[in-house]
């Protein structure tokens, strides 16, 4: 592993991690950074290279000719990545393949982009097209009215890529993980239901059935972009009408990767299979609910403080939320903690604590 590390971050540790190096964050996207990666690839005798960020993927692709002979690049093409980064392009293709898509507005620093949003579309849910292009960055935001949205846009420092705004719909999310091979075959398509959310993001997840209709549209969507490797779709389910709305696709590992792995979905293996590195194997799905105990404790704290918002789904009385969260702490499968790797688990938790409070 090549670990990109900020100065206040701890070095990763795991009994399964036998060989690694640190790439200081300031060397990212530099020639010195490429040289350090090259040296590690040669020392490790690597046969391939992949990453977990679209921007880093484009940087690696741009330098693929300079990597050691025999090191394959297990990444989508830059053309595919750059098309997928555009949420506007994703929405256009989603409509073309037949997904349900909510009314979508693109927000920038020009307040006319906000003033043009119809009042009946509020409250709004905002997601960045590319988090690194927004300062301060965020993942999901909720605005009940135009006035509050305008005040926020005036305060924000930078919007290099438009922010996607859609009417807020209360309901669980559905995440569909899969992979597409170099020859264009779809493998490992599996749906998961996010029944509980914290700050608009997945808090709990469990395997669920994927309809034939939605499966066909997912495959066609990835074919349109010529995606290779692993990916995951994010959908929103209206809790009243049960309509499934397309939100986005990410052609990388993501926030739900560890959780679905805890459910028996081996996404890293599928990523390698997509590039012909390993043979296909059956996914041994478990009928369990996976979560993060760190996130559950945060959810519990927010519940006690009364700090939850409409983004924290489902809306329930405080005592009900409190009781269900305690139940989850005792019964849900954690997405990180592993008795076979106690030092690795504790190293991650302590590293997160240090990063947050240092």
N, C-alpha and C positions, 0 to 999 in steps of 0.2 A: 504494500500500500504506500502511495505517496500522499502524505497528509499535509494539506494546506493549513498553516497554523498562524493565528494571530499571536502577538507577543504575550497576551495574558491567558492563553489557552494551554491546557496540559497536554502532554504527549499521550497519544492513545496507547492502551495496553489491553492485551488479551492473550490467553494461552494459545489461541488459534492463530495469532498474528506473529509469525516467526521472523518476518523480514519486512522492514519498513524504513522510510526516510521522511524527513520533514522538509517541506518546501515553504519557506517564509512567505507570508502573504504579500509582502512588498516585492517579491521576485516573480509573482504571477504576471503573465503577459509580457515578460521580458526575455531577451536572449539569454541572460544568465539563468533564468528559470528553465528554459529549454535545455541548456547544457546540464543542469542538475538532474532533470528528468532522464536525459540520455545516459548519464553516468549510472543512475540507478537501474535503468533497464538493462544495461550491459552487465552490471554486477549481479543482478537477479537472474540473468539469462531469460528475460521475459519473452514470451511469444506473442503477446497482444497487450493493448492498452485501451481502457475505457474510462469514463468519468461520470460525474453526477450533476453536471451543470451545463446548460446550453451554451453559455458564453465561453466556458473553458473548452467545450467540445469544438467550437468553431476555431479557437486558438490552436488546439491540437491538430485539427484537420489542415489548417493553414501551414503547419510545419511538418506534415506527415512525411515529406520527402527527406527530411533531415534526421529522422529516427533510424536506429540501427536496422540493418537488413534482417528480415525475418520477423520483425515486430509488426503484427497486423493492427490496424486501427478498428476497434469494434464500436463504431459510432455511425449514426445517420450522416448523410452528406450535409454540407453547410446550406445547400439550397433547401433541403427538407427542413432543417432546423430553423432557418430564417423565416420560412413560410409559416411554420408552426408558432413562432414567437408572436406573429401578428394575430391577435385575437380577432381582428376584423376579418382576416382571411379564414380563420377557423370557423367563424360564424357563417360566412358565406358558403363554405363547403358543407357545414352542418345542415344548412337549409337545403342545399342541393341534394344531399343523400336522404333527406326526409326526417331528420331529427326535429323534435319540437324545440323551438328557441324563443326565449323571452324577448320582448322589445329591448333593444340594446342601444345605449348612447355612449359616445366617446367623449371624455372630459379632458381638457387641457387647461393651461393657465389663462386662456382667453375665456372670460366669464360668459361670453355669448354661447359657449358650448353647454353651460349650465342653464342659462336662461331659456334655452330652446327646449328643455325637457318638460313635457306636459305635467301639470300638477297631479293628474290622476295616476301618474306612474310612481309617485311617492307613497310609502317609503322606498328608498333605494338601497341596494346592496352594491358596494364598489369592490372591484378586484383589479390589481395592477396588470397591465399587459406584460410587463417585465419588472419585477420588484427592484432590480438594481438601477432602474431608470427613474425611480421615484425617491425623493428625499424630503422628509424622513420616510423610510420604507414601511410598508404594511402588507398584510395578507388579505384581510377582509374588513370592510367598514360598513356601518349602517347609518343612514341619515333619514330622519323622519320628515324633513321638509326642505324646501329649496333654500331658505334663509341660512340654515345651519350648514348646508353644503357650500354655499357661496363664502361664508365666513371661513370654512376650512380651506377652500381653494386659495383664498387670499393669504392664508398663513403658511401654506406649504412652500418649501424652498425650491423644489425642482420637479418638473414633469417632462421628461424627455420623450416618453412614449405615452400615448393616450391611456387614460384609465377607463376600464369598462364599467359601466353602470347599468344595472337591470332592476326592474321592480322586485322588491323583497317578497319572497314566498316562504312561508313557514312549512317545514317538512324535513324529513331525513334525506341524506344523500345516498346515492348509489355509486360505488366505485367499480369500474371494470378494468381489470388488469389483463394484459396479454402481451404477445410478442409477434413480430413479423420477420420472417427469414429473408435472406438475401435473394431468394428465388421468388418471394412474394407470397409465401404460404403463411397463414395465421395459425399460431400455436398457443395453447394455454389460456384461452379466453375464459375468464372466470369473474363473476359478479360478487360484490360484497356490499352489505347494507350497513351504513353508518347510522345507527339508531339514536345515538346521542352525539351532540356537537358542543364544543367549547370555543367561543369567539369565532364561530362560523366554520371551524375546522373539525375534522373527525376526532371524536373522543373514544368511541367504541365501534368495533367492526365485527361482522360475522359473515360467513359465506351465505349466499342466497342464489336463487335460480335466475338465469338470464334467458329472457324470451328469445325465440327464434327471430322475431322481427328486429329486436334491438341488436342482437348478435350480427345479423346481416348488415345492418347500417354501420355498426362499429367497424366491421371488416372493410366495407366500401369506403368509409372515411379514411382509414389508414392507407388503403390502396390509392386514394386520390393524392395523398401527400407522399406516397412511396416511402413510408416509414420503415426503418429497419431496426431490429433490436427490441428491447422491452419498452412498454408504454403503459399508461393508465388514463382512462377516461374519468371525468367527474360529472355526475348527473345530479339533479335536484328533483325530488318527488314531492309534488303538491299534496299535503296531508289531507286536503278536502276532496280534490278531484282525482287524485292518484296519477295525474299526468306526469310523465317523466320528461324533464327539460335538460337539454345539453348545456353544460357549462364550459368545459375545456378538455383538451387532451395534452398530456405532457409525455414527451418521448425520452424519458429518463426514469431513474429511481426517484421515489418521492416520499412524502410524509407518511403514506400508508404502507410503504414497502415492508417495514419491520413488523407492522401489525398483521398484514396478510401472511407473512412468513410464519408468524406465531400460529396462524390458522392452518398451516401445512402447505401454503402456496410458495414454492421455491422459485421466486422471480430471478435471483442471480443465475440459477441453472438454466432457466429459459432464455435469459439474455445470451449466455454462451451458446446454447443450442441454436439460437437464431443466426449466429455467425458460423455455425458448423463446427464448433469446438468440442461439444459433448453430444452424445446421443440422447434422444428424447427419453424421458422417464415419466411414469404416471405420477400425477400430483396427489399426494395422500392428504386430502382435505379433512380437517377436523371440525366437528360440529361444536365449536367453542366461540366465545366472545373474547376478543383481544382488545387490550387498551394499554395505556401507560400509567403506572402508579403515580409518577410525578404529575402527570396531567390531571389524574383523578384527585390528588391532594389539592391542586390548584383550584379545581372545580368545587371541591368541598369548602375551601377557604372563601371563594367568591360567594358560595351559597350562604355561608354564615354571615358574611359581610353585607349581603344584599346587593352585590355588584354585578349580577347577571343581567344580560341584555336580551333583546329578541334574537340575537345571533346564537344564543345558548339554547339549543333545542334538546328536548321538548320543554314547553312552558308548563311547569308544575308547581304546586305549593312547595314552599321551602322544606317542610318536614319530609315530604315525599322524595324530593331531590336528595336530601341528606341521607335518608335511609337507603335509597337505591345506590348512592355512591359508596356508602359503607359496605353494602353487599358486593359491589363491584370490586372494591379493594380486596375483599376476601376470596372472591371466586373467579374474576376475569384472569385470563392468561396475559401476563405482562409481555410487552413487545421487546424488552431488553433483558430483564433479569434472568440469569441462567445459573442454576446451582453447580453446573459443570465448569463454570467460568466465573467464580465469585469475584476474583480480583479484577477481571475485565469489567464486570457489571458495576462494581464499586468505583472503579476508575472513571467510568463514564458519568456516574451520578456525581461524584466529587468534582469532576471536571466541569460539569454543567453548573454546579454550585459556585465554583471558583470564578467561572466566566461571568455569572450573573452578579456576584457580589464583590468581585475584586475591585 
